[in-house]
Amino acid sequence: METFETYSEAKARAEKKVKEIANGSHEVVLSARQSLDALAALERLNKFHADTGRHVSLLRALSQFVEIETKLPAGHTAMEAVAG
């Protein structure tokens, strides 16, 4: 969340944001909850990168998860499949 020293700074930023939205910016497409989920997922991926040196994008991670879950029988999780 951004903070501003003055009303005029806040108003200028709001006007800029309105222009971005009008020009098709995708920045505000997510709900507040979705934004929190996305940030948490990115933090988790950053930790994975720091721990392993391997970089995985959020899209790649989610795509692999969905592909794996789609192939599993109903009622089984990816973690159960990995555990054997």
C-alpha angles and dihedrals in degrees: 000000000000124000128198135204095218141025091243091057091050092047092049090051091048091051090050090050091052090053091049091052092047089052092054102264112173093205095101099040094103125079118238091260092048090050090053091048092049092049092048091049091050091049089052091050091048090053090049089052092048092048098044108018088234119125119213122174121227090244093052092047093050093043092053092046092052092046092051094045091049091056095048121093114256113278096026126107132213090246090055090051092051091048089055 
